[in-house]
């Protein structure tokens, strides 16, 4: 297992930092890598390399500390300068290539109640800043001591924060079923501070293997070493799903991404009685490709998801999608209806002079996944649908984003595979936890068609079709693929309801998860019946939205069609298509707001309109939201 650096020391001075166990451990890691690199370059026989090798191999803590203790001159000064240059390389390696975790324990959140999750979070952030400042100060002192300072300070451009600063409690406070009691020996991360603006490279940059239900429990606890794991209790929709990330390079890089994507579960005294609804393992040693998937342990009433420690699964999508799959399975079993969608709540006000509608605010409820719950209105006793989201972040593909939008992401992102030609991704915060977890009446339900071309002047939102005709589009779930899955770029693939994780039907119509499919279709009958009644009463609209996001690469579109649709070339469509949809969507939202206000009472100053757009990857969910922000000049990120 390639080492990561866990920092548990409390240091306030440079001397304490240099004497710490964490520094000694990291120095050992860097020395080993440095000497191996010298040997790989074939320089071990040169005099320069020989001198470097002897200096570094024999370097001790005493050699470093004495730099502060003496006024060196001559040969001693040159040796000290060589040591400081080496340590400066160590510093930059720590900042750019290592993975470090600063860990602080605090069980008082559970035991005494004297500490809250919120106050613990503030302390954790302070610890991260203090450590960064101490490291930078120590570096500057060393450079100055040997005359290598550069006259001006550049501290603010040299952040030395840990990748993750974690506030942890004992894993024994979690209510783990007795069959899985070994898991309780891994501490739980209950608050964290993550270093953003960081980009990680992973072994692959797209998913190629499905995450299906298994007929065996893939979790072999004989291979579970508690100290080798990070455990993060996540709030995914209404459920507690604890993610276990292996502390090895290639796996641990997923931790900051998850912390930027999902909210942490609320930890209080009641937490000790809350059994996880699901547990997920990423990078499980000893597991094989046959163990990739999820298992419903009915005896212990818990879902288990597992991704083996194999390079072909080294991608953040194998964290996000499996966790959402566990959420969706739980939703299906409960009788809710998972929706693979982006969803926004639009606040529409009415001008006091003209009574004309205007969109005053946009709140993201879901970037990629949510669910519809059934409820009965107290006013008219009509069964309706409430939408709930799952993520507070977006796993955004940068291919279709404008340069302006990309600039707005800088500094808040956890990036993956920035050097990849396509499918470079960033996880950025986009939604507030209370917005995601609060249900909103579902007003418009649209399927995103990302490949059919539309001519100028045509509406990009079609809600004039009968409900049964609209449902055909959801059933088909057809989209033009971007090449981030098994389907080649430009080809089309179908997925029932845009693949609500897990995939319930294969492209050829084969039912994959029989029990879940039957439960899902039973709920779907109730959903369609409910939608038909709501459309009839004017409480809801359903139809198709045309983003044209992939119409330029879609193999079925000719150059003549592209020109007839008002585009100069195929490349232009990716940016202009979502703009056209955004403009049509603004009109649709305002029109529905007028109708909703008439039903609720004309004296209302504003109404909410919640719109869910169903679609798989690269159909235009995030891209359309970004274009709407530009049109309305609102910051929804």
C-alpha positions, 0 to 999 in steps of 0.5 A: 500500500503506497503510503499517505501521510496522516498527521496527528501531532500538535505543533506550534513552533518550527522546532516542534514541527521538525521533531514531529512523527509526521515530519519524520515519516514524510521525510522518510517517504520523500528520501526514498522516492528521491533516491529511487528517482536518482537511480532511475535517471541513471545518474548514480555513477556521476559525481554529482549524483553520488554526492547527492546520494551520500548527503540525502541517504545520511541526512538526520534530524540533527543535521536539519535542526542544527541549521537553526542553532549555528551560524554556518560559513564556508563548507558547512554553509554550502552543506546546509544550503544543499540540505535546505534545497532538498527540504524545499523539494520535499515541501513542494512534493508535499504540496503537489504530489502527496496526500495528507490528512490532519486528524483530530479526535473529539468524542464530546459530540456524543458523550457530553454534548459540550461540543457540536458538529458545527463548533468542531468544524470551526476548530478543524478549519482553524487547525488546517490554517495553523498547520499551513501557516506553520509549514510555510513559516518553517520553510521561510526560516530555513531559506533565510538561515542559509541565505536563500530567501528571495526578498519578498514573501509569497505565502498566499500563493503557497497553500500548504494545507492538508488535503483533508483535515478530519474531525473524527469520533470513535467508530464504536458510536455508530450503530453497526449490526453485530455481524459487522462489528469489526467496522466499529474499530474504524473512526468516523469522520464527522466534520472536515475541511478540504483543500480545494483547487486540487486536481487528482489524476486517476487510473481511468477517467470513465466508467466501463463496468456496471454496478449490479446486484450480487447474489452473494455478500462481497464483504470479506471482513477477514481482509478488513484492517480497521486502521487502513480505512477512512469512514465517512457517514454521508447523508444521501437523501433521507438515508445514512450511507457510510462510505469506507475509503481505503487509505492507499493512493489511487483510492484515498483521492476519492475522499475529498471528492465525496466530501465536496459532493454529499453532506455529512450526516448530522451527528448528535446523541441520537446518532448512536441509535441510528443504524446505517441504511447502507455501507459502501467500500471503495478499494477493497483489497482481495476482492475480485471483479465478481464482487463489484456491486451491491448486496441486500443483507435482509437478515441485518437490514442493510445494503452493502456496496463494494468496489474492488481495489483494481486499477480499472475501477480507479475513477470517482464515478465508481464512488458516486454512482454506487452510493447513489445506487444504494440510495435508489434501491432504498427509495424503490423498496420504500415505494418512492420513485428515483429520478436521474435528473437535474432539478431547480426550484424557481422563485417567480415574482410578479411586478407590482406595476405590470403584474408581469412574472420575473424569475427572482431566484433559482435554487438547485435541488438536484444536480444529478439524482433525486426522487419523487415521494407521494403525498396528499395535499391538505387543501384539496386531498389530491395526491401530489409529488414532492421532489427531494435531492441527494447531492450538494455538489455537482460532478461536472463534465467540463466539455460543454461548459463555457470558459466563463463558467469554468472560471467561476469554478476555480478555487472551490473545485476538486478536480479529476483528470484535468489533462484528459482530452475528454471527460475531465471532471470537477466536483463543485458545491452547487446546492444548500443542504436544507434545499436538497433535503426539503421537499418541493412540489414537482411542477414540470417533469421533462425528458431531455433529448440531447441529439435531435435538432430544432430549427430557430423559432421552435420551442425547446420545451414541448409539454403539449403532448398527452401524458402517455406520449410523454411517458414513452420518451421516459421509458425509452431513455434515449440519448446520444453518448459522449463516450464516457461509458461503453457506448461510442461517442456519437452513437445512441443508447437507451436506458429505461427512465435514463438509468435510475441506478441500478439499470433495470432494463438492458438495451435489448429489453432484458430485465436485469433486477427482477424484484426491483424492476417489479417494485419500480414498475408498480410505483411507476403505475401510481406515478403515471396515474398521479401525473395524469390527474395533476396534468388534468387539473393544471397542477403539473406539466410533463413533456420533452426538453431539447438541449441539442448538447450532443447533436453536433456529434450525433451520427444521425445528423447531416451537415444539411440539418445542422445548417437548416437548424441555424448553426454555422458548424457542428462545434457551435451546437454544444454551446448554443443548444443549451442556450436555446433550451434555457431561453425556452425554459424561462418562458415555460417557467413563467407561463406555469407560474401565472397558472399556479398563481391563479390557482393559489390566489392572485394576491400572492407576490411570488410562487415556486416552480420546481422543474426536474429534467430527466437525463443521463450523462451529457444530456444537458442538465448542468449545461442548461442551468449554467446557460440560464445563469448567464441569461438571467445574470444570477449566481446559482453556483 
